[in-house]
Amino acid sequence: MSIPQNAETKALQLNVNIMQWHRNGDRGISDLVARRESATCSRGIALPGSPPLQEADGTSGVTFASTGAWEPSALTKTLVTGSGGFLGRHLIEGLRNEGVQAMEIKNRSDCDLRRSRPVLERVHKLRPKYIVHLAASPDTKGSLISPSNGFFNTIACTLNLVRAARKTGTQLLVNVGSYKQYGCCANPFRESQRVRPRSAYALAKQLSESFLLASQTPTFRVVCLRLGPLFGPHQHPRYLVAHAITSLLADKTRCLTASTVRWDALYVQDAVNAILRALATASAAGQVINVSGGIARTPYDIMCIIAELLRVKANITKAHAQHGDWHCFGSIQRAQRLLKWNPSVPLESGLRLTIQSYERLANNIGLTHGSIRCAP
């Protein structure tokens, strides 16, 4: 499939604009956000015009010494953006349980990351040593050719945050991306693959990641994590696991349909632990690292396990493959080697913990009258 010349030219220009922002400050970002035209490539086409930010092994191509200003054992004054979201809430709790002085930017009403001045003022006031960047506009249905405002917002948030972090002496930024950045790459996803984003959200995350890696200095370092599908307590019901649990709690006989693509779903506490390891591992600087469950299962299998744990005979049918369905599982060997991290919560255990949290919620609102219990 060929890419239209005008789309390729605009994608290249967007990359150029991002790199120019690094030198020109607010003027560059204003130009970028104001440009609401097609700035991407067609689905399945590798991002054209991308600067050579990563080496063949997925590193940034920048070498850092393991000693210096960064003190990975002292996780103090850590700022988390997007802390009002699913992963963010769990991360804040995990940081505080470790004795970290965790600071938050929950959402846009807390601090509008799209605007450079409020971001600079907030980061200057907090002066964090470490930042975990979770904030991004939701994954909407904006296409690659006609991206929504969320595409530009995600990029603007990252650019403003980097500028503020470098000006105020932040030593390390951990960026949390997504397996969606890989798009139609072969499975299992590996960090050395050239990504092929299939959505505006994925492309925005990839452009943000590329800029972050290019922005590193000997005193400002970046680790980029790409996370697989997450699940756990308090997740929004629009996601697979939460949807299945809440549906079956509300109606034991409900009919559910699930696809047979393969995912390696990750329990949210394991994702938190991976982020903590990234903050504390000097050798992770400049790296792109996959983080996911490590064992691929289908959504159909996951729904069947949920029904079994709930002791209900749900009518779960396999869905025919549809356009847009894709296998989503990756290699976590680099996380195992560099971060000394492995997922510690097996799928069934994570599902049981998630079910228990939703049962407590359901009982509190009188949904099931305490009649459903999780199998031991």
MARZADO-382251 format. One record per residue (C-alpha): x, y, z; residue number from 1. Coordinates in Angstrom, 1 decimal, padded with zeros to 4 digits, m for minus. Each point is the difference from the previous one (the first is absolute). Layout:
// residues N
+--------+--------+--------+-----+
!   east !  north !     up ! seq !
+--------+--------+--------+-----+
!      X !      Y !      Z ! NUM !
...
+--------+--------+--------+-----+
// end
This chain:
// residues 376
+--------+--------+--------+-----+
!   east !  north !     up ! seq !
+--------+--------+--------+-----+
!  000.0 !  000.0 !  000.0 !   1 !
!  001.6 !  003.3 ! m001.1 !   2 !
! m000.2 !  003.1 !  002.1 !   3 !
! m001.3 !  003.2 ! m001.6 !   4 !
!  002.9 !  002.4 ! m000.6 !   5 !
! m001.7 !  002.9 !  001.8 !   6 !
! m000.6 ! m002.1 !  003.1 !   7 !
!  003.6 ! m001.2 !  000.1 !   8 !
!  001.2 !  003.6 ! m000.4 !   9 !
! m002.2 !  001.2 !  002.8 !  10 !
!  001.2 ! m002.8 !  002.3 !  11 !
!  003.6 !  000.9 ! m000.7 !  12 !
! m000.8 !  003.6 !  000.7 !  13 !
! m001.6 ! m000.9 !  003.3 !  14 !
!  003.2 ! m001.7 !  001.1 !  15 !
!  002.0 !  003.0 ! m001.0 !  16 !
! m002.3 !  002.3 !  001.9 !  17 !
!  000.4 ! m002.2 !  003.2 !  18 !
!  003.8 !  000.2 ! m000.2 !  19 !
! m000.1 !  003.7 ! m000.7 !  20 !
! m002.2 !  000.5 !  003.1 !  21 !
!  002.9 ! m001.3 !  002.0 !  22 !
!  002.0 !  003.0 ! m001.1 !  23 !
! m002.7 !  002.7 ! m000.4 !  24 !
! m002.1 ! m000.5 !  003.1 !  25 !
! m003.6 !  001.3 !  000.0 !  26 !
! m000.1 !  001.2 ! m003.5 !  27 !
!  000.7 ! m003.5 ! m001.3 !  28 !
! m002.7 ! m001.6 !  002.1 !  29 !
! m002.5 !  002.6 ! m000.9 !  30 !
!  000.6 ! m000.7 ! m003.7 !  31 !
! m000.3 ! m003.7 !  000.6 !  32 !
! m003.3 !  000.1 !  001.9 !  33 !
! m001.5 !  002.4 ! m002.4 !  34 !
!  000.7 ! m002.3 ! m003.0 !  35 !
! m003.2 ! m002.1 ! m000.1 !  36 !
!  000.7 ! m001.6 ! m003.3 !  37 !
!  001.0 ! m003.5 ! m001.0 !  38 !
!  003.4 ! m000.6 !  001.5 !  39 !
!  000.3 ! m003.8 !  000.0 !  40 !
!  000.4 ! m003.0 ! m002.2 !  41 !
! m002.4 ! m002.6 ! m001.2 !  42 !
! m000.8 ! m003.0 !  002.1 !  43 !
!  002.7 ! m002.6 !  000.0 !  44 !
!  002.6 !  002.3 ! m001.5 !  45 !
!  003.1 !  000.7 !  002.1 !  46 !
!  000.2 !  003.6 !  001.1 !  47 !
!  001.8 !  001.9 ! m002.7 !  48 !
!  002.6 !  002.6 !  000.7 !  49 !
!  000.7 ! m001.3 !  003.6 !  50 !
!  003.4 !  001.1 !  001.2 !  51 !
!  002.4 ! m002.9 !  000.8 !  52 !
! m000.7 !  000.1 !  003.7 !  53 !
!  000.4 ! m003.7 !  000.8 !  54 !
!  002.7 ! m002.5 ! m000.8 !  55 !
! m000.8 ! m003.5 ! m001.2 !  56 !
! m000.3 ! m001.3 !  003.5 !  57 !
! m002.6 !  002.6 !  001.0 !  58 !
!  002.2 !  002.3 !  002.0 !  59 !
!  000.2 !  003.8 ! m000.6 !  60 !
!  003.6 ! m000.2 ! m001.2 !  61 !
!  001.1 !  002.2 !  002.9 !  62 !
!  002.4 ! m001.5 !  002.5 !  63 !
! m000.3 !  001.0 !  003.7 !  64 !
!  002.3 ! m000.8 !  002.9 !  65 !
! m001.6 ! m001.8 !  002.9 !  66 !
!  001.3 !  002.6 !  002.4 !  67 !
! m000.6 !  003.7 !  000.2 !  68 !
! m002.8 !  002.3 !  001.1 !  69 !
! m002.7 ! m002.7 ! m000.3 !  70 !
! m000.5 ! m001.8 !  003.3 !  71 !
! m002.3 ! m002.9 ! m000.9 !  72 !
! m000.1 ! m001.3 !  003.6 !  73 !
! m001.5 !  003.2 !  001.3 !  74 !
! m003.5 !  000.1 ! m001.4 !  75 !
! m001.0 !  003.3 !  001.5 !  76 !
! m002.1 !  002.8 ! m001.5 !  77 !
! m001.6 ! m001.8 ! m002.9 !  78 !
! m002.6 !  001.7 ! m002.1 !  79 !
! m002.7 ! m002.1 ! m001.8 !  80 !
! m002.0 !  001.5 ! m002.8 !  81 !
! m003.4 ! m001.5 ! m000.8 !  82 !
! m000.3 ! m001.3 !  003.6 !  83 !
! m003.8 !  000.2 ! m000.2 !  84 !
! m000.1 ! m002.9 ! m002.4 !  85 !
! m000.1 ! m003.7 !  000.6 !  86 !
!  003.7 ! m000.7 !  000.1 !  87 !
!  000.8 !  003.3 !  001.5 !  88 !
! m002.1 ! m000.6 !  003.1 !  89 !
!  001.7 ! m003.3 !  000.6 !  90 !
!  003.4 !  001.4 ! m000.6 !  91 !
! m000.5 !  002.9 !  002.5 !  92 !
! m001.0 ! m002.6 !  002.6 !  93 !
!  003.0 ! m002.2 ! m000.8 !  94 !
!  002.5 !  002.9 !  000.2 !  95 !
! m001.3 !  001.2 !  003.4 !  96 !
!  000.1 ! m003.5 !  001.3 !  97 !
!  003.7 !  000.0 ! m000.9 !  98 !
!  000.5 !  003.2 !  002.0 !  99 !
!  000.3 !  002.2 ! m003.1 ! 100 !
! m001.1 !  003.7 !  000.1 ! 101 !
! m002.5 ! m000.5 ! m002.9 ! 102 !
! m001.4 !  003.2 ! m001.6 ! 103 !
! m002.8 !  000.1 ! m002.5 ! 104 !
! m001.4 !  001.6 ! m003.1 ! 105 !
! m003.3 ! m001.7 ! m000.1 ! 106 !
! m001.7 !  001.5 ! m003.0 ! 107 !
! m000.5 !  003.1 ! m002.0 ! 108 !
! m001.8 !  001.9 !  002.7 ! 109 !
!  003.0 ! m000.6 !  002.3 ! 110 !
!  002.5 !  001.3 ! m002.5 ! 111 !
! m000.5 !  000.3 ! m003.8 ! 112 !
!  003.0 ! m001.7 ! m001.4 ! 113 !
! m000.9 !  001.3 ! m003.5 ! 114 !
!  001.1 !  003.5 !  001.1 ! 115 !
!  003.7 !  000.6 !  000.6 ! 116 !
! m000.2 !  002.7 !  002.6 ! 117 !
! m002.1 ! m001.9 !  002.6 ! 118 !
!  002.1 ! m003.1 ! m000.5 ! 119 !
!  003.2 !  001.9 !  000.6 ! 120 !
! m001.4 !  001.8 !  003.0 ! 121 !
! m001.2 ! m003.3 !  001.6 ! 122 !
!  003.1 ! m002.0 ! m000.7 ! 123 !
!  002.2 !  002.9 !  001.2 ! 124 !
! m002.0 !  000.1 !  003.3 ! 125 !
!  000.1 ! m003.7 !  000.6 ! 126 !
!  003.6 ! m000.6 ! m001.3 ! 127 !
! m000.3 ! m003.8 ! m000.3 ! 128 !
!  003.1 ! m002.1 ! m000.4 ! 129 !
! m002.1 ! m002.5 ! m002.0 ! 130 !
! m003.0 !  000.1 ! m002.2 ! 131 !
! m002.3 ! m002.8 ! m001.1 ! 132 !
! m001.9 !  001.2 ! m003.1 ! 133 !
! m003.4 ! m001.8 ! m000.4 ! 134 !
! m002.1 !  002.9 ! m001.2 ! 135 !
! m001.4 ! m000.3 ! m003.5 ! 136 !
! m003.3 !  000.7 ! m001.8 ! 137 !
! m002.2 ! m003.1 ! m000.1 ! 138 !
!  000.2 ! m002.4 ! m002.9 ! 139 !
! m002.9 !  001.3 ! m002.1 ! 140 !
! m001.1 ! m000.9 ! m003.5 ! 141 !
!  001.9 !  002.8 ! m001.7 ! 142 !
!  001.6 ! m001.4 ! m003.2 ! 143 !
!  003.6 !  000.3 ! m001.0 ! 144 !
! m000.9 !  002.2 ! m003.0 ! 145 !
! m002.4 !  002.2 !  002.1 ! 146 !
!  001.2 ! m000.2 !  003.6 ! 147 !
! m002.1 !  001.5 !  002.8 ! 148 !
!  001.2 !  002.8 !  002.3 ! 149 !
!  001.2 ! m002.7 !  002.4 ! 150 !
!  002.8 ! m000.9 ! m002.4 ! 151 !
!  001.5 !  003.5 !  000.3 ! 152 !
! m000.8 !  000.3 !  003.7 ! 153 !
!  002.0 ! m003.1 !  000.8 ! 154 !
!  003.0 !  001.3 ! m001.8 ! 155 !
! m000.3 !  003.5 !  001.4 ! 156 !
! m000.2 ! m001.4 !  003.6 ! 157 !
!  003.2 ! m001.9 ! m000.5 ! 158 !
!  002.0 !  002.8 ! m001.6 ! 159 !
! m001.0 !  002.5 !  002.7 ! 160 !
!  000.8 ! m002.5 !  002.8 ! 161 !
!  003.5 ! m000.7 ! m001.5 ! 162 !
!  000.8 !  003.7 ! m000.2 ! 163 !
! m001.1 !  000.6 !  003.6 ! 164 !
!  001.8 ! m003.0 !  001.3 ! 165 !
!  003.3 !  000.9 ! m001.6 ! 166 !
! m000.2 !  003.6 !  001.2 ! 167 !
! m000.7 ! m001.0 !  003.6 ! 168 !
!  002.6 ! m002.7 !  000.4 ! 169 !
! m002.0 ! m003.2 ! m000.2 ! 170 !
!  002.4 ! m002.9 ! m000.3 ! 171 !
! m002.2 ! m002.8 ! m001.4 ! 172 !
! m003.3 ! m000.3 ! m001.9 ! 173 !
! m001.7 ! m003.3 ! m000.4 ! 174 !
! m002.4 !  000.1 ! m003.0 ! 175 !
! m002.8 ! m002.5 !  000.0 ! 176 !
! m001.1 ! m001.0 ! m003.5 ! 177 !
! m002.1 ! m002.8 ! m001.5 ! 178 !
!  000.3 ! m003.1 ! m002.1 ! 179 !
! m002.3 !  001.8 ! m002.4 ! 180 !
!  003.1 !  001.8 ! m001.2 ! 181 !
!  001.0 ! m003.3 ! m001.7 ! 182 !
! m003.1 ! m000.1 ! m002.1 ! 183 !
!  000.2 ! m002.8 ! m002.6 ! 184 !
!  003.5 ! m001.2 !  000.9 ! 185 !
!  000.6 ! m003.7 !  000.3 ! 186 !
! m000.5 ! m001.6 !  003.4 ! 187 !
!  001.5 ! m000.3 !  002.5 ! 188 !
!  000.7 !  003.8 ! m000.1 ! 189 !
!  003.7 !  000.8 !  000.5 ! 190 !
!  001.5 !  003.3 !  000.8 ! 191 !
!  002.4 ! m000.3 ! m003.0 ! 192 !
! m003.0 !  000.0 ! m002.5 ! 193 !
! m000.8 !  003.0 ! m002.0 ! 194 !
! m003.4 !  001.0 !  001.3 ! 195 !
! m003.1 !  000.4 ! m002.3 ! 196 !
! m002.7 !  002.0 !  001.9 ! 197 !
! m003.5 ! m000.7 ! m001.2 ! 198 !
! m001.8 !  002.8 !  001.9 ! 199 !
!  000.4 !  003.7 !  000.7 ! 200 !
!  000.4 ! m000.9 !  003.7 ! 201 !
!  002.8 ! m002.5 ! m000.7 ! 202 !
!  001.8 !  002.4 ! m002.3 ! 203 !
! m000.2 !  002.8 !  002.5 ! 204 !
!  001.5 ! m002.2 !  002.7 ! 205 !
!  002.8 ! m001.1 ! m002.4 ! 206 !
!  000.8 !  003.6 ! m001.0 ! 207 !
!  000.1 !  001.0 !  003.7 ! 208 !
!  002.3 ! m003.0 !  000.8 ! 209 !
!  002.3 !  000.9 ! m002.9 ! 210 !
!  000.3 !  003.6 !  001.1 ! 211 !
!  000.7 ! m001.0 !  003.6 ! 212 !
!  002.9 ! m002.3 ! m001.0 ! 213 !
!  001.4 !  002.7 ! m002.2 ! 214 !
! m000.2 !  002.5 !  002.9 ! 215 !
!  002.4 ! m001.9 !  002.3 ! 216 !
!  003.1 !  001.7 !  001.5 ! 217 !
!  002.6 ! m001.3 !  002.4 ! 218 !
! m002.1 !  001.5 !  002.8 ! 219 !
! m003.5 ! m000.7 ! m001.3 ! 220 !
! m000.8 ! m003.6 ! m000.8 ! 221 !
! m003.0 ! m001.8 ! m001.4 ! 222 !
! m001.4 ! m003.6 !  000.3 ! 223 !
! m002.8 ! m000.9 ! m002.3 ! 224 !
! m002.3 ! m002.9 !  001.0 ! 225 !
! m002.5 ! m001.5 ! m002.4 ! 226 !
! m002.8 ! m001.6 !  001.9 ! 227 !
! m002.3 ! m002.9 ! m001.2 ! 228 !
! m003.7 ! m000.2 !  000.9 ! 229 !
! m000.6 !  000.7 !  003.7 ! 230 !
! m002.7 ! m001.1 !  002.3 ! 231 !
! m000.8 !  000.3 !  003.7 ! 232 !
! m002.2 !  001.6 !  002.7 ! 233 !
! m001.7 !  003.2 ! m000.8 ! 234 !
!  000.4 ! m000.2 ! m003.8 ! 235 !
! m002.7 !  001.6 ! m002.2 ! 236 !
! m002.6 ! m002.5 ! m001.1 ! 237 !
!  000.6 !  000.7 ! m003.7 ! 238 !
!  003.2 ! m002.2 !  000.2 ! 239 !
! m000.2 ! m003.7 ! m000.5 ! 240 !
!  000.5 ! m001.5 !  003.5 ! 241 !
! m002.0 !  002.7 !  001.8 ! 242 !
! m002.8 ! m000.3 ! m002.6 ! 243 !
! m000.2 ! m003.8 !  000.4 ! 244 !
!  000.0 !  000.1 !  003.8 ! 245 !
! m002.6 !  002.8 !  000.4 ! 246 !
! m002.2 ! m001.6 ! m002.7 ! 247 !
!  000.0 ! m003.4 !  001.7 ! 248 !
! m000.5 !  001.5 !  003.4 ! 249 !
! m003.1 !  001.9 ! m001.2 ! 250 !
! m001.4 ! m003.0 ! m002.0 ! 251 !
!  001.3 ! m003.5 !  000.4 ! 252 !
! m001.6 ! m001.2 ! m003.2 ! 253 !
!  001.2 !  002.8 ! m002.2 ! 254 !
!  001.3 ! m000.9 ! m003.4 ! 255 !
!  003.5 !  001.3 ! m000.7 ! 256 !
!  002.1 ! m000.1 ! m003.1 ! 257 !
!  003.8 ! m000.1 !  000.0 ! 258 !
!  002.7 !  000.0 ! m002.7 ! 259 !
!  002.7 ! m002.7 ! m000.4 ! 260 !
!  002.9 !  002.4 ! m000.6 ! 261 !
!  002.8 ! m000.5 !  002.5 ! 262 !
!  000.9 !  002.4 !  002.8 ! 263 !
!  002.5 ! m000.1 !  002.8 ! 264 !
! m002.0 !  001.9 !  002.6 ! 265 !
!  001.8 !  001.5 !  003.0 ! 266 !
! m001.4 !  000.5 !  003.5 ! 267 !
!  000.3 !  003.7 !  000.9 ! 268 !
!  002.2 ! m000.6 !  003.1 ! 269 !
!  002.6 ! m001.7 ! m002.2 ! 270 !
!  000.0 !  003.1 ! m002.2 ! 271 !
!  000.6 !  002.2 !  003.1 ! 272 !
!  002.9 ! m002.3 !  001.0 ! 273 !
!  001.5 !  000.4 ! m003.4 ! 274 !
! m000.1 !  003.8 !  000.2 ! 275 !
!  001.6 ! m000.1 !  003.4 ! 276 !
!  002.8 ! m002.2 ! m001.4 ! 277 !
!  000.5 !  002.4 ! m002.9 ! 278 !
!  000.3 !  002.9 !  002.5 ! 279 !
!  002.6 ! m001.9 !  002.0 ! 280 !
!  002.1 ! m001.6 ! m002.8 ! 281 !
!  002.9 !  002.2 ! m001.4 ! 282 !
!  000.6 ! m002.4 ! m002.9 ! 283 !
! m003.5 !  000.7 ! m001.3 ! 284 !
!  000.9 !  003.5 ! m001.1 ! 285 !
! m000.6 !  000.5 ! m003.7 ! 286 !
! m001.8 ! m003.3 ! m000.5 ! 287 !
! m003.4 ! m001.0 ! m001.4 ! 288 !
! m001.4 ! m002.9 !  002.1 ! 289 !
! m003.0 ! m002.2 ! m000.5 ! 290 !
! m002.2 ! m000.7 !  003.0 ! 291 !
! m002.8 ! m002.6 ! m000.2 ! 292 !
! m001.3 ! m003.2 !  001.4 ! 293 !
!  002.4 ! m002.3 ! m001.9 ! 294 !
! m002.6 ! m002.7 ! m000.8 ! 295 !
! m002.4 !  000.6 ! m002.9 ! 296 !
! m003.7 ! m000.9 !  000.6 ! 297 !
! m003.1 !  000.8 ! m002.0 ! 298 !
! m002.8 !  002.2 !  001.3 ! 299 !
! m002.2 ! m003.0 ! m000.4 ! 300 !
!  002.2 ! m002.0 !  002.4 ! 301 !
!  000.1 !  003.0 !  002.4 ! 302 !
! m003.8 !  000.2 !  000.0 ! 303 !
! m000.4 ! m003.7 !  000.6 ! 304 !
!  002.4 !  000.2 !  003.0 ! 305 !
! m002.1 !  002.9 !  001.4 ! 306 !
! m003.2 ! m001.9 ! m000.3 ! 307 !
!  001.6 ! m003.0 !  001.7 ! 308 !
!  001.3 !  002.1 !  002.9 ! 309 !
! m003.5 !  001.5 !  000.4 ! 310 !
! m001.6 ! m003.4 ! m000.2 ! 311 !
! m002.4 !  001.0 ! m002.7 ! 312 !
! m000.9 ! m001.8 ! m003.2 ! 313 !
!  000.3 !  002.9 ! m002.4 ! 314 !
! m000.7 ! m000.3 ! m003.7 ! 315 !
!  003.3 !  001.1 ! m001.4 ! 316 !
!  000.5 ! m000.3 ! m003.7 ! 317 !
!  003.0 !  000.4 ! m002.2 ! 318 !
! m000.2 !  003.0 ! m002.3 ! 319 !
!  001.1 ! m000.2 ! m003.6 ! 320 !
!  003.1 !  002.0 ! m000.8 ! 321 !
! m000.8 !  003.5 ! m001.1 ! 322 !
!  001.9 !  002.8 ! m001.7 ! 323 !
!  002.2 !  001.6 !  002.6 ! 324 !
!  000.4 ! m003.1 !  002.2 ! 325 !
!  003.7 ! m000.5 !  000.8 ! 326 !
!  002.1 ! m002.2 !  002.1 ! 327 !
!  001.6 !  001.9 !  002.9 ! 328 !
!  002.8 ! m001.7 !  001.8 ! 329 !
!  003.7 !  000.7 !  000.4 ! 330 !
!  003.4 ! m001.2 !  001.1 ! 331 !
!  000.9 !  001.1 !  003.6 ! 332 !
!  003.5 ! m001.3 ! m000.1 ! 333 !
!  001.5 !  003.5 !  000.2 ! 334 !
! m002.0 !  000.9 !  003.1 ! 335 !
!  001.1 ! m003.3 !  001.5 ! 336 !
!  003.6 !  000.7 ! m000.8 ! 337 !
!  000.3 !  003.7 !  000.8 ! 338 !
! m002.7 !  000.7 !  002.6 ! 339 !
!  000.3 ! m003.5 !  001.6 ! 340 !
! m003.8 !  000.1 ! m000.3 ! 341 !
! m002.5 ! m002.8 ! m000.6 ! 342 !
! m003.8 !  000.0 !  000.3 ! 343 !
! m000.7 ! m001.4 !  003.5 ! 344 !
! m003.8 ! m000.3 ! m000.2 ! 345 !
! m001.3 ! m002.9 ! m002.1 ! 346 !
! m003.0 !  000.8 ! m002.2 ! 347 !
! m002.4 ! m002.0 !  002.1 ! 348 !
!  001.2 !  001.6 !  003.2 ! 349 !
! m000.3 !  003.4 ! m001.5 ! 350 !
! m003.5 ! m000.7 ! m001.3 ! 351 !
! m001.0 ! m001.3 !  003.5 ! 352 !
!  001.3 !  003.2 !  001.7 ! 353 !
! m001.8 !  002.1 ! m002.6 ! 354 !
! m003.3 ! m001.9 !  000.4 ! 355 !
!  000.2 !  000.4 !  003.8 ! 356 !
!  000.3 !  003.8 ! m000.4 ! 357 !
! m003.0 !  000.2 ! m002.3 ! 358 !
! m002.0 ! m002.3 !  002.3 ! 359 !
!  000.6 !  002.3 !  002.9 ! 360 !
! m001.2 !  002.9 ! m002.2 ! 361 !
! m003.0 ! m001.9 ! m001.3 ! 362 !
! m001.0 ! m001.0 !  003.6 ! 363 !
!  000.3 !  003.6 !  001.1 ! 364 !
! m002.5 !  001.2 ! m002.6 ! 365 !
! m002.3 ! m003.1 !  000.4 ! 366 !
!  000.7 ! m001.3 ! m003.4 ! 367 !
!  000.3 ! m003.7 !  000.9 ! 368 !
! m001.3 !  000.0 !  003.6 ! 369 !
!  003.2 ! m001.9 !  001.0 ! 370 !
! m001.1 ! m003.1 ! m002.0 ! 371 !
!  003.1 ! m000.4 ! m002.2 ! 372 !
!  003.3 ! m001.2 !  001.5 ! 373 !
!  003.3 ! m000.6 ! m001.6 ! 374 !
!  001.2 ! m003.6 ! m000.2 ! 375 !
!  002.8 ! m000.7 !  002.5 ! 376 !
+--------+--------+--------+-----+
// end
